[in-house]
Amino acid sequence: MMKSRYSDWTASEWISMWQDHMRNVLTDMMDNVRSDIAHGYEPWGYSVRQSMAEIAEFTAKWERKITELARLDTDAKGRKCFEWLKESGAIE
């Protein structure tokens, strides 16, 4: 994987990539829970409840980040999304 630089994309594109990344992570988490239930896990068992708690925590973290972005101008939003993508390992 090639190392990404902020200048590779526009601020709006970084924001969009970060949002897509977050949606994909949440979708994967939810798909995993559905799969567990489909394969015999108890819907109210510890494993499923733990996964649901992780989904709630992830969603709350995402909402806090969106609130943080709301205070910034477009370029600063793009830079912040770029940083978050790097931190998450979504980009190099």
ZIQUI-V8273 format. One record per residue. N is the residue number from 1. RES is the residue in three letters. PHI is phi in degrees with one decimal (none if undefined). OMEGA is omega in radians with two decimals (* if undefined). D_LAST is the distance of its C-alpha to the last C-alpha in whole Angstrom. Layout:
[[N	RES	PHI	OMEGA	D_LAST] [N	RES	PHI	OMEGA	D_LAST]]
//
This chain:
[[1	MET	none	3.13	7] [2	MET	-79.1	3.09	7] [3	LYS	-69.7	3.13	5] [4	SER	-90.2	3.02	6] [5	ARG	-120.3	-3.14	9] [6	TYR	-57.7	-3.08	11] [7	SER	-71.5	3.12	14] [8	ASP	-66.4	-3.08	12] [9	TRP	-139.7	3.08	14] [10	THR	-80.9	3.11	17] [11	ALA	-57.4	-3.13	17] [12	SER	-62.6	3.12	19] [13	GLU	-68.8	3.08	16] [14	TRP	-64.0	3.12	14] [15	ILE	-62.4	3.13	16] [16	SER	-63.4	3.13	17] [17	MET	-63.4	3.14	14] [18	TRP	-65.5	3.11	14] [19	GLN	-60.6	3.11	17] [20	ASP	-60.9	3.12	17] [21	HIS	-59.6	-3.12	14] [22	MET	-63.2	3.10	17] [23	ARG	-61.3	-3.13	19] [24	ASN	-64.5	3.11	18] [25	VAL	-62.7	3.14	17] [26	LEU	-63.4	3.11	21] [27	THR	-60.8	3.11	22] [28	ASP	-62.2	3.13	21] [29	MET	-61.3	-3.13	23] [30	MET	-69.2	3.08	26] [31	ASP	-60.7	3.12	26] [32	ASN	-62.7	3.11	26] [33	VAL	-65.2	3.12	29] [34	ARG	-59.4	3.13	31] [35	SER	-64.8	3.10	30] [36	ASP	-58.3	-3.14	31] [37	ILE	-64.7	3.13	34] [38	ALA	-63.3	-3.12	35] [39	HIS	-100.3	2.96	35] [40	GLY	104.0	3.08	38] [41	TYR	-67.8	3.10	36] [42	GLU	-70.4	-3.13	38] [43	PRO	-57.2	3.14	37] [44	TRP	-108.2	3.11	38] [45	GLY	-75.0	-3.07	37] [46	TYR	-58.4	-3.06	35] [47	SER	-61.1	-3.13	32] [48	VAL	-68.4	3.11	32] [49	ARG	-63.2	3.09	33] [50	GLN	-64.0	3.11	30] [51	SER	-63.6	3.12	28] [52	MET	-65.7	3.08	29] [53	ALA	-65.5	3.11	29] [54	GLU	-65.8	3.08	25] [55	ILE	-64.4	3.12	25] [56	ALA	-62.8	3.12	27] [57	GLU	-64.8	3.12	25] [58	PHE	-61.9	3.14	22] [59	THR	-63.5	3.11	24] [60	ALA	-63.7	3.11	25] [61	LYS	-63.0	3.11	22] [62	TRP	-60.4	3.13	21] [63	GLU	-62.2	3.10	24] [64	ARG	-63.5	3.13	24] [65	LYS	-67.3	3.10	21] [66	ILE	-62.9	3.09	22] [67	THR	-62.0	3.10	25] [68	GLU	-62.1	3.14	23] [69	LEU	-64.3	-3.09	22] [70	ALA	-59.6	-3.10	25] [71	ARG	-86.4	-3.02	26] [72	LEU	-106.8	3.01	24] [73	ASP	-79.4	-3.02	24] [74	THR	-59.1	-3.12	22] [75	ASP	-64.8	3.12	20] [76	ALA	-64.8	3.07	20] [77	LYS	-61.3	3.13	19] [78	GLY	-60.4	3.13	16] [79	ARG	-63.6	3.14	14] [80	LYS	-65.8	3.11	15] [81	CYS	-64.0	3.07	13] [82	PHE	-59.0	3.13	10] [83	GLU	-60.9	-3.13	10] [84	TRP	-64.4	3.09	11] [85	LEU	-63.9	3.09	8] [86	LYS	-64.0	-3.13	6] [87	GLU	-59.3	-3.09	9] [88	SER	-76.7	-3.10	9] [89	GLY	87.3	3.13	6] [90	ALA	-68.5	3.05	7] [91	ILE	-132.6	3.09	4] [92	GLU	-93.9	*	0]]
//
